[in-house]
């Protein structure tokens, strides 16, 4: 089985600088695995410290960019996991999420977490078909 690491802009650069032992995007076995992506601007590397709607939109743009960088499309995503600091954000996240996934929805899990080592409220990971 071949495994290919796909670079994802400033997120991959930051992971390397911080000696994080992980890859943002991996292609293997006909699938694309996208690690938990925070609300970081892929061009500038700045974190999206904003309201949850803006953070959610930035994360979904990063998810879209990740699967496209790996040669796929957002409609080939089969599983999404959302990690969030406050379950009260559920309706807002769903409203933004529904703009990206409009039919043939992927399976999804919504998990409330304590915190991250950086200031943001949401992170998403996904699995897509190549």
Secondary structure, DSSP 8 states (H G I E B T S, - for coil): --EEEE--HHHHHHHHHTT-S--SEEEETTEEEEEEEESB-TTT--B--S-HHHHHHHHHHHHHHHHHHTT--GGGEEEEEEEES-GGGHHHHHHHHHHH--SS--EEEEEE----SSS-SEEEEEEEE-
